[in-house]
Amino acid sequence: MKQLRKYQEKAISKVTDSLNKDIKNQLLVMATGTGKTFTAANIIGNNKTLWITHTEELINQSAKVMRDEGFSTGIIKQDKMELDNEVVVASIQTLWRRLDSIDSKEFDMLIVDEAHMAMARTWQRAFNHFDAELKLGLTATPWRADGMPLGDLFDKIVYQYNIQDGIKDKYLSELDAYRIRTQVSIDSVKTTAGELNSKDLRIIDCPERNDLIVDKYVEYADQRDTIVFCVDVEHAMNLSRTFENRGITSSFVVGDKQLCPNREERIENFKKGKIKVMCNVMVLTHGFDYPEVSCIIMACPTKSLTKYFQCIGRGTRLKENYDECVILDVVDVSKRHKLINTWALDKDKPVEEQMFTTSEKKRAHTEKRYKEIESFNLIEEDVKIDLFEVPAIHKNYYTEAFKQPATEKQLNWLGTLGYDITNDNYTKGMASKIIGGLPATDKQLKALSRKRYKVNETLTRDEADACFNDISKRNGELPEYRKRQLERVKSILNK
């Protein structure tokens, strides 16, 4: 019998504890591939449950898990209305039309799969119709592209287990990302309802860009089972043809059944290895489960965090032949749009905390940094200038240490400055940034003036610290920030 993992047990415990506190509308956030459905099945118990989802694939997958867990399972879709079961898996498209024929107290528990979609009118009507003891939303991406808050339906996120957690615990594949820069500008593309306009994005479907994508696939992911996310049907067809012309087996799947009447057959051939690269237009997202996908090509620019992680999630499951999933992020030229991609999501993080870098690359980077710090060249004599310039500040407020809660001393200091330390949750980094930005003391200014630094009353405490570190360096000592940096890198390497 399948055993619960520790994080799944914790998720179940959090749901139960929250229900005991009378929190009835709960949201459970778990990354794709970490077993949301299995976890939720172990919450049901003896409660008659309605499970709402929205695609044929998800209906079948959810029903299978329920039956595997021993529940009698019925279906609501098209010509089926099987209410007399312990668990009923319903298609939202059918359910909302039949709500008037179902008693509001028919179910003890309501589970909403892919809950980030639940703000749509059809989902809201179903959600509000039932008077269930627990209404539980499941999602890997608790954000909506249209900006509407999930909080309108759900009172609290009771537990989160994200991609980074899954990778760290070795339940998900590592992600190895490469940025593929193109010469195509998308600044002329308009934004519609928070996302790039798909018609305007037709400009990216050009031979030069498509050829570049195939070149980079051959360079970084040759022979890997790959999913490509495209802008529209024509883009998927053209890009698939470009792969085929280079001798790489490829096909495409789209929602239009006239253009793709044998969609299921193509997907099955992809899973059997007869097709290496499958191009699609948001078909292989919700409900598509093929663990051996080891490369994702994001050929469609997006501003949606939800869409981006739904696409990336197709490659996060553990595989037999590879330890990592390669992400090829096709980055077009844009000064106008704030796009979601691997670089944007990782750019402000130190390398050891980045999501789209393998542990092997992180360690190599850390070892290189250790050698650089260890071989730090001390300046043996003063540079002959009239006044020393204030050096750059060497502080990174995004490290793990700075994410810890602020110390009592920091909080007392913030309190004297008028900050609300009772209702706001300050971290060490937030407090350090505020305190470090205060004006330097008279004592610091006088000391630095004697050391011939170009200082005035606008100098901050952080800048004063940087000056004193600079003095230590010129006196033949490692600056304090270098000592701390060296210790931090040593601790990482010794793990």
C-alpha positions as CSV (number, residue, x, y, z in Angstrom):
1,M,0.0,0.0,0.0
2,K,1.3,3.5,-0.9
3,Q,2.7,5.3,2.1
4,L,2.3,9.0,2.9
5,R,5.5,11.1,2.8
6,K,6.3,13.3,5.8
7,Y,5.2,16.5,4.1
8,Q,1.9,14.9,3.0
9,E,1.3,13.9,6.7
10,K,2.0,17.4,7.7
11,A,-0.4,18.8,5.1
12,I,-3.2,16.5,6.4
13,S,-2.4,17.6,10.0
14,K,-2.6,21.3,9.1
15,V,-5.9,20.8,7.3
16,T,-7.3,18.9,10.4
17,D,-6.0,21.5,12.8
18,S,-7.4,24.4,10.8
19,L,-10.8,22.7,10.6
20,N,-10.8,22.3,14.4
21,K,-10.3,26.0,14.6
22,D,-13.4,26.5,12.5
23,I,-11.6,27.4,9.3
24,K,-13.8,25.8,6.7
25,N,-12.6,27.3,3.4
26,Q,-9.0,26.1,3.1
27,L,-6.3,26.3,0.4
28,L,-3.6,23.6,0.2
29,V,-0.6,24.5,-2.0
30,M,1.6,21.7,-3.3
31,A,3.9,21.7,-6.2
32,T,3.1,19.6,-9.3
33,G,4.4,16.1,-8.9
34,T,4.2,16.1,-5.0
35,G,0.9,14.2,-4.8
36,K,-1.9,16.7,-4.1
37,T,-4.6,14.2,-5.2
38,F,-3.2,11.3,-3.0
39,T,-2.8,13.7,-0.1
40,A,-6.4,15.0,-0.4
41,A,-7.7,11.4,-0.7
42,N,-6.2,10.7,2.7
43,I,-8.2,13.7,4.2
44,I,-11.6,12.4,3.0
45,G,-12.1,9.7,5.6
46,N,-15.8,8.9,6.0
47,N,-17.0,12.1,4.5
48,K,-19.1,12.0,1.4
49,T,-17.1,14.1,-1.0
50,L,-17.6,16.1,-4.2
51,W,-14.4,16.5,-6.2
52,I,-14.5,19.3,-8.8
53,T,-12.1,19.5,-11.7
54,H,-12.3,20.6,-15.3
55,T,-10.6,18.3,-17.9
56,E,-11.2,14.8,-19.1
57,E,-7.7,13.8,-18.1
58,L,-8.1,15.2,-14.6
59,I,-11.5,13.5,-14.1
60,N,-10.1,10.1,-15.1
61,Q,-6.9,10.6,-13.0
62,S,-8.7,11.8,-9.9
63,A,-11.3,9.0,-10.1
64,K,-8.5,6.4,-10.4
65,V,-6.8,7.6,-7.3
66,M,-10.0,7.6,-5.4
67,R,-10.8,4.0,-6.4
68,D,-7.2,2.9,-5.7
69,E,-7.7,4.3,-2.2
70,G,-10.8,2.1,-1.7
71,F,-13.6,4.7,-2.3
72,S,-16.7,3.9,-4.3
73,T,-16.4,6.6,-7.0
74,G,-19.0,8.1,-9.2
75,I,-18.7,10.6,-12.1
76,I,-20.7,13.7,-13.1
77,K,-20.1,14.6,-16.8
78,Q,-22.2,14.8,-19.9
79,D,-24.5,11.7,-19.7
80,K,-23.3,10.6,-16.2
81,M,-24.9,11.6,-12.9
82,E,-23.6,9.1,-10.3
83,L,-24.4,10.7,-7.0
84,D,-24.8,7.5,-4.9
85,N,-21.1,7.0,-4.1
86,E,-18.6,7.9,-1.4
87,V,-16.7,10.2,-3.7
88,V,-18.2,11.9,-6.8
89,V,-15.7,13.4,-9.3
90,A,-17.4,16.2,-11.3
91,S,-16.7,18.1,-14.5
92,I,-17.3,21.8,-13.6
93,Q,-18.7,22.3,-17.1
94,T,-21.5,19.8,-16.4
95,L,-21.9,20.3,-12.7
96,W,-22.8,24.0,-12.7
97,R,-25.7,23.4,-15.1
98,R,-27.1,20.7,-12.8
99,L,-26.7,22.4,-9.4
100,D,-30.4,23.0,-9.0
101,S,-31.0,19.2,-9.0
102,I,-28.5,18.6,-6.2
103,D,-29.2,19.3,-2.6
104,S,-26.9,21.8,-1.0
105,K,-26.3,19.4,1.9
106,E,-25.6,16.4,-0.3
107,F,-21.9,16.4,0.5
108,D,-19.9,16.7,3.7
109,M,-16.7,17.8,1.9
110,L,-16.0,19.8,-1.2
111,I,-12.6,19.5,-2.9
112,V,-11.7,22.0,-5.7
113,D,-8.8,20.8,-7.9
114,E,-6.7,23.4,-9.7
115,A,-8.2,26.0,-7.3
116,H,-6.4,28.9,-8.9
117,M,-9.2,28.7,-11.5
118,A,-12.0,28.9,-8.9
119,M,-12.6,32.7,-9.3
120,A,-14.4,32.0,-12.6
121,R,-18.2,32.4,-12.4
122,T,-19.0,28.8,-13.0
123,W,-16.6,27.6,-10.2
124,Q,-17.9,30.3,-7.8
125,R,-21.5,29.2,-8.3
126,A,-20.7,25.6,-7.5
127,F,-18.5,26.5,-4.6
128,N,-21.2,28.7,-3.0
129,H,-24.0,26.3,-3.7
130,F,-22.9,23.5,-1.3
131,D,-23.0,23.8,2.5
132,A,-20.1,21.4,3.1
133,E,-18.3,21.1,6.5
134,L,-14.9,21.6,4.7
135,K,-14.2,23.2,1.3
136,L,-10.6,22.5,0.4
137,G,-8.8,24.0,-2.6
138,L,-5.8,22.3,-4.2
139,T,-3.3,24.1,-6.4
140,A,0.4,24.2,-7.3
141,T,0.0,27.9,-8.2
142,P,-2.0,30.1,-5.8
143,W,-2.0,33.1,-8.1
144,R,-4.3,34.3,-10.8
145,A,-3.2,36.0,-14.0
146,D,-6.2,38.4,-13.8
147,G,-5.1,39.6,-10.4
148,M,-8.3,38.5,-8.6
149,P,-7.5,37.2,-5.1
150,L,-8.2,33.6,-4.2
151,G,-8.9,35.0,-0.7
152,D,-12.4,35.8,-2.0
153,L,-13.2,32.1,-1.7
154,F,-10.5,30.7,0.6
155,D,-9.9,31.9,4.1
156,K,-6.4,30.6,4.6
157,I,-3.5,28.8,2.9
158,V,-3.1,26.1,5.6
159,Y,0.1,24.5,4.1
160,Q,2.6,25.1,1.3
161,Y,5.1,22.7,-0.2
162,N,6.7,24.3,-3.2
163,I,9.1,23.3,-6.0
164,Q,12.2,24.3,-4.0
165,D,11.0,22.1,-1.1
166,G,10.4,19.1,-3.4
167,I,13.8,19.5,-5.1
168,K,15.6,19.9,-1.7
169,D,13.9,16.7,-0.4
170,K,14.7,14.9,-3.6
171,Y,11.1,14.2,-4.5
172,L,11.3,16.4,-7.7
173,S,13.9,16.7,-10.4
174,E,16.5,19.5,-10.3
175,L,16.0,22.3,-12.9
176,D,18.8,23.3,-15.2
177,A,17.9,26.5,-17.0
178,Y,19.4,28.1,-20.1
179,R,18.4,31.5,-21.4
180,I,18.1,31.6,-25.2
181,R,18.3,35.2,-26.3
182,T,16.6,36.2,-29.6
183,Q,16.7,39.3,-31.7
184,V,12.9,39.6,-31.9
185,S,11.4,42.6,-30.1
186,I,8.0,42.2,-28.5
187,D,7.6,45.8,-27.3
188,S,4.8,46.3,-29.9
189,V,2.8,43.5,-28.2
190,K,-0.2,44.8,-26.2
191,T,-1.3,43.5,-22.8
192,T,-4.8,42.1,-22.6
193,A,-6.3,41.1,-19.2
194,G,-2.8,41.0,-17.7
195,E,-1.3,38.8,-20.3
196,L,0.5,39.4,-23.7
197,N,-2.0,39.5,-26.5
198,S,-1.8,36.2,-28.5
199,K,-2.5,37.8,-31.8
200,D,0.2,40.4,-31.4
201,L,2.6,37.6,-30.4
202,R,2.4,36.2,-33.9
203,I,5.5,38.3,-34.6
204,I,7.7,35.7,-32.7
205,D,6.8,32.9,-35.2
206,C,9.6,33.5,-37.6
207,P,12.1,31.1,-39.3
208,E,15.2,32.7,-37.5
209,R,13.7,32.3,-34.0
210,N,12.4,28.8,-34.7
211,D,15.8,27.7,-36.1
212,L,17.5,29.1,-33.0
213,I,15.3,27.1,-30.8
214,V,16.1,23.9,-32.6
215,D,19.8,24.8,-32.5
216,K,19.7,25.2,-28.7
217,Y,17.7,22.0,-28.3
218,V,20.5,20.1,-30.1
219,E,23.1,21.9,-28.0
220,Y,21.6,21.4,-24.5
221,A,18.9,18.7,-24.7
222,D,19.5,16.5,-27.7
223,Q,17.4,13.2,-27.5
224,R,15.5,14.3,-24.4
225,D,11.7,13.9,-24.3
226,T,10.6,17.5,-24.7
227,I,7.5,19.6,-24.5
228,V,7.5,23.0,-26.3
229,F,4.9,25.7,-25.3
230,C,3.9,27.8,-28.3
231,V,1.9,31.0,-28.9
232,D,-0.8,29.6,-31.2
233,V,-1.7,26.7,-33.5
234,E,0.3,28.0,-36.4
235,H,3.3,28.6,-34.3
236,A,3.1,25.0,-32.9
237,M,2.8,23.6,-36.5
238,N,5.7,25.7,-37.8
239,L,8.0,24.9,-34.9
240,S,7.2,21.2,-35.1
241,R,8.0,21.3,-38.8
242,T,11.3,23.0,-38.1
243,F,12.3,20.1,-35.8
244,E,11.2,17.6,-38.3
245,N,13.3,19.2,-41.0
246,R,16.3,18.8,-38.8
247,G,15.7,15.0,-38.5
248,I,14.2,15.3,-35.0
249,T,10.9,13.4,-34.6
250,S,8.2,15.9,-33.6
251,S,4.5,16.5,-33.7
252,F,2.0,19.0,-32.3
253,V,-1.2,18.9,-30.2
254,V,-3.8,21.7,-30.0
255,G,-7.3,22.1,-28.6
256,D,-8.9,22.3,-32.1
257,K,-10.1,18.7,-32.8
258,Q,-10.4,19.4,-36.5
259,L,-6.8,20.4,-36.8
260,C,-5.7,17.6,-34.4
261,P,-8.3,14.8,-34.6
262,N,-5.9,12.1,-33.4
263,R,-4.6,14.1,-30.4
264,E,-4.7,11.1,-27.9
265,E,-2.8,8.9,-30.4
266,R,-0.1,11.6,-30.8
267,I,0.2,11.9,-27.0
268,E,0.5,8.2,-26.6
269,N,3.2,8.0,-29.3
270,F,5.1,10.7,-27.4
271,K,4.9,8.7,-24.2
272,K,6.1,5.6,-26.1
273,G,9.2,7.5,-27.3
274,K,8.1,7.5,-31.0
275,I,8.1,11.3,-30.8
276,K,10.9,13.2,-29.1
277,V,9.6,16.8,-29.3
278,M,5.9,17.7,-28.7
279,C,4.8,21.2,-29.5
280,N,1.5,22.4,-28.0
281,V,-0.6,25.4,-27.1
282,M,-1.5,25.0,-23.4
283,V,-2.8,21.4,-23.9
284,L,-0.1,19.6,-22.0
285,T,-0.5,21.4,-18.7
286,H,-3.3,20.5,-16.3
287,G,-3.7,16.7,-16.0
288,F,-0.8,15.7,-18.3
289,D,1.4,13.3,-16.5
290,Y,4.5,11.8,-18.1
291,P,7.5,11.7,-15.7
292,E,10.1,11.1,-18.5
293,V,9.7,14.7,-19.8
294,S,13.3,16.0,-19.2
295,C,13.2,19.2,-21.2
296,I,10.7,22.1,-21.3
297,I,11.1,24.8,-24.0
298,M,9.3,28.0,-23.1
299,A,8.9,29.4,-26.7
300,C,5.9,31.5,-25.7
301,P,6.6,34.7,-23.6
302,T,4.3,35.2,-20.7
303,K,3.6,37.6,-17.9
304,S,1.6,35.0,-15.9
305,L,3.3,33.3,-13.0
306,T,0.6,30.7,-12.9
307,K,1.0,29.8,-16.5
308,Y,4.8,29.7,-16.2
309,F,4.8,27.3,-13.3
310,Q,2.1,25.1,-14.8
311,C,4.3,24.7,-17.9
312,I,7.5,24.1,-15.8
313,G,5.7,21.6,-13.7
314,R,5.4,19.2,-16.6
315,G,9.1,18.5,-16.2
316,T,9.6,18.4,-12.4
317,R,8.7,14.7,-11.8
318,L,11.6,12.3,-11.0
319,K,12.8,10.4,-14.1
320,E,14.6,7.1,-14.8
321,N,17.2,8.4,-17.2
322,Y,18.0,11.9,-16.0
323,D,18.5,13.6,-12.6
324,E,17.4,17.0,-13.9
325,C,15.0,18.7,-16.3
326,V,16.5,21.2,-18.8
327,I,14.6,24.4,-19.1
328,L,15.2,26.4,-22.4
329,D,13.9,29.9,-21.7
330,V,13.5,31.7,-25.0
331,V,13.9,35.4,-24.0
332,D,12.9,38.0,-26.6
333,V,13.9,41.7,-26.6
334,S,11.6,43.8,-24.4
335,K,12.1,47.1,-22.5
336,R,8.3,47.5,-22.0
337,H,7.1,44.2,-20.6
338,K,7.9,42.6,-17.2
339,L,8.1,39.0,-18.3
340,I,8.2,35.8,-16.2
341,N,11.2,33.6,-16.9
342,T,13.9,31.7,-15.1
343,W,16.2,34.7,-15.0
344,A,13.6,37.0,-13.6
345,L,12.6,34.6,-10.9
346,D,16.2,33.9,-9.8
347,K,18.1,37.2,-10.4
348,D,17.9,38.6,-6.9
349,K,18.8,35.4,-5.1
350,P,22.3,34.2,-4.1
351,V,23.2,31.2,-6.2
352,E,22.7,28.7,-3.4
353,E,19.0,29.7,-3.2
354,Q,18.3,29.8,-6.9
355,M,15.6,27.5,-8.2
356,F,16.8,26.9,-11.7
357,T,20.3,25.8,-11.0
358,T,21.4,22.2,-10.3
359,S,23.2,21.3,-7.0
360,E,26.3,20.4,-9.0
361,K,26.5,23.9,-10.5
362,K,25.7,25.5,-7.2
363,R,28.6,23.7,-5.5
364,A,31.0,24.5,-8.3
365,H,30.1,28.2,-8.0
366,T,30.4,28.1,-4.2
367,E,33.9,26.4,-4.5
368,K,35.0,29.1,-7.0
369,R,33.8,31.8,-4.7
370,Y,35.6,30.2,-1.7
371,K,38.9,30.3,-3.6
372,E,38.4,33.9,-4.6
373,I,37.7,35.0,-1.0
374,E,40.6,32.9,0.4
375,S,43.0,34.3,-2.0
376,F,41.9,37.9,-1.3
377,N,44.8,40.2,-2.0
378,L,45.4,42.6,0.8
379,I,46.5,46.1,-0.1
380,E,49.9,46.6,1.5
381,E,50.1,50.4,1.3
382,D,47.9,53.4,1.1
383,V,47.0,54.8,-2.3
384,K,48.3,58.3,-2.5
385,I,45.2,60.4,-2.8
386,D,44.0,63.5,-0.9
387,L,40.8,61.9,0.3
388,F,39.5,58.3,0.1
389,E,36.1,57.7,-1.6
390,V,33.4,55.9,0.3
391,P,33.6,52.3,-0.9
392,A,30.7,50.2,-2.1
393,I,28.5,48.4,0.5
394,H,28.9,44.7,0.5
395,K,25.6,43.4,1.9
396,N,23.1,40.9,0.5
397,Y,19.8,41.2,2.3
398,Y,18.4,38.0,0.6
399,T,20.5,35.4,2.3
400,E,19.0,32.7,4.6
401,A,20.5,34.4,7.6
402,F,18.8,37.7,6.8
403,K,15.4,35.9,6.4
404,Q,15.4,34.9,10.1
405,P,13.2,36.9,12.5
406,A,14.7,40.2,13.7
407,T,16.5,40.1,17.0
408,E,15.1,41.7,20.2
409,K,17.8,44.4,20.0
410,Q,16.8,45.2,16.4
411,L,13.1,45.3,17.3
412,N,13.7,47.7,20.2
413,W,15.7,49.9,17.9
414,L,12.9,50.0,15.3
415,G,10.4,50.7,18.1
416,T,12.3,53.8,19.1
417,L,12.2,54.9,15.4
418,G,8.4,54.7,15.4
419,Y,8.0,51.4,13.5
420,D,5.0,49.1,14.4
421,I,6.9,46.1,15.9
422,T,3.8,44.5,17.3
423,N,1.8,44.0,14.1
424,D,4.5,43.8,11.4
425,N,6.8,40.7,11.1
426,Y,10.3,42.1,10.5
427,T,13.2,39.9,9.4
428,K,16.9,40.5,10.3
429,G,17.4,41.7,6.7
430,M,14.5,44.2,6.8
431,A,15.7,45.5,10.2
432,S,19.4,45.7,9.1
433,K,18.4,47.6,5.9
434,I,16.4,50.2,7.9
435,I,19.0,50.6,10.6
436,G,21.9,50.6,8.1
437,G,20.2,53.4,6.2
438,L,20.1,55.7,9.2
439,P,22.6,58.7,9.3
440,A,26.0,57.8,10.6
441,T,26.8,59.0,14.1
442,D,28.9,62.1,14.9
443,K,31.5,59.7,16.4
444,Q,31.7,57.7,13.1
445,L,31.9,60.9,11.0
446,K,34.8,62.3,13.1
447,A,36.7,59.0,13.1
448,L,36.4,58.7,9.3
449,S,37.4,62.4,8.7
450,R,40.6,61.7,10.7
451,K,41.3,58.8,8.4
452,R,40.9,61.1,5.4
453,Y,37.6,59.9,4.0
454,K,35.4,62.1,2.0
455,V,32.4,62.1,4.3
456,N,29.5,64.5,5.2
457,E,26.2,64.4,7.1
458,T,24.5,62.3,4.3
459,L,26.7,59.3,5.1
460,T,24.7,56.3,6.3
461,R,25.7,53.7,9.0
462,D,26.1,51.0,6.3
463,E,28.4,53.3,4.4
464,A,30.4,54.1,7.5
465,D,30.8,50.3,8.2
466,A,32.1,49.9,4.6
467,C,34.7,52.6,5.3
468,F,35.9,50.9,8.5
469,N,36.1,47.6,6.6
470,D,38.2,49.4,4.0
471,I,40.5,50.7,6.7
472,S,41.0,47.1,8.1
473,K,41.8,45.9,4.6
474,R,44.5,48.6,4.1
475,N,45.9,47.7,7.6
476,G,46.5,44.1,6.5
477,E,43.4,42.6,7.9
478,L,40.4,40.9,6.2
479,P,37.4,43.2,6.4
480,E,34.6,42.0,8.6
481,Y,32.2,41.4,5.7
482,R,34.9,39.2,4.1
483,K,35.4,37.2,7.3
484,R,31.6,36.6,7.5
485,Q,31.5,35.7,3.8
486,L,34.3,33.2,4.2
487,E,32.6,31.6,7.2
488,R,29.3,31.3,5.3
489,V,30.9,29.7,2.2
490,K,32.8,27.3,4.4
491,S,29.6,26.2,6.2
492,I,27.9,25.6,2.8
493,L,30.9,23.5,1.5
494,N,31.0,21.4,4.7
495,K,27.3,20.4,4.5
